[in-house]
């Protein structure tokens, strides 16, 4: 009987791990708001990024403001490889990052250790 319980628990654990790493998860998405001639969006950094997917209008200057409340060293930087940005995110302080929206496309960003990711869509 104990072998059956161990087998069931092991299979459940394997299923959870597969779902966690390979399953499709709902992603928080938000479009930037245009204020005057610039579009703005706030991104919270706490165990990841919220929203994780940001939609921007092409050709309108954009500012993403990251506010990190997570003390993890992994999230103390944000890296936009396609834009050459590697910015420190001080804990508890908003950090504004200007994004070039001249080229429509889908881009990614990540934490300094490349463990947490976000997506930037310029339409």
N, C-alpha and C positions, 0 to 999 in steps of 0.2 A: 504494500500500500504506500509506503514512504517513497519508493522509486517512482510510482505514478505521480505523486504530488510534486516531487522534484522535477520530473519531466514536464509536467504541465506548467510549473512556474518558470522553468528554463525557456520553454517555447513562448510563453507570454512575454518574457523579458526580451527575447530575440525579436519578437514581433514589434515591441515598443521601440527598440533601438532602430529597427528598419524604418518604422514610421517616422521617428524623430529626425533621422538623417536624410532619408530619401523621399519621404512623403511630401505632398503639396500642402503647405500651410498658408493660411490666410495672411495676406500682407497688408498692413495699414498703408493707405495711399492718400495723398492730398495734393491739390493743385495750389500753386502760389497765388497770392492776391496781389493785384497791381495797385500800387499807391503812387499816383503821379506818373513818373516815367520809369519807375523801378518796381520789380515784383519781389515780394518778400515771403518767406516761410520760416517758421520756427520748427526746429528739430530737437526733441528731447533725447538725451543720451542717458539711459538707465537700463542696464542689462541688454542693450541693443539700441536701435534707433526707432523713434516714433515721430513722424511716419517713416516707414522704411522705403517707401517709393514716393518720389517727389516729381510732379509734373510742372514743367516751366514752358512759357511761350517763347518761341524762337525770336531773336532780335530785340527782346526787351531785357535790359540789364537786370540781373537777379542777385539777391543777397539771401543766403541761407544762414540762419542764426542758430548755432548749436549751443545748447545749455546742458552741461554734464553734471548730473547729481550722483552718478555711480563712482565710487572711490577706486574701482579697478584700474590697474595700470594699463590693461589692455585697451581701455577706451579713452586714454588720455591724449590720443591723437586721432585725427581723421585724415585719410589719404584719398585724394582724387587723382589716380594715376594718369588719366587722359588729359587732365588740366595742369599737371605738374604741381599740385597742391599737397603739402604735407604739413598740416596745421596742428599745433598744440591746442588742447581743449582744457583750460583750467577748470577745476571743479567749482561749481556754484556760480560761475561767471559766464554770461553770454559771450559767444565768440562769433562774430560776423565773418562770413566768407563770401567773396564776390565770385560769381560764376559767369563765364563767357558763354552766352547763349546764341552765338552767331552760327553755330553748326548744329542743326537738328540731329537727333539720334538718341540712343540709349547708352548711358554711361553708368559706371558703378563707383561706389566709394566703399571704404572699409576702415576698420580700426587699425591702429598701428601694428597689430599682430596678425592682421588679416583673418580674424575669427568672426567678426560681426560685419555684416554687409548692408549696403543700401543701394538703391537704384535711382538714377536721375534720368528723367525722360524730357527731352527738349523737342517740342512739337511746333 
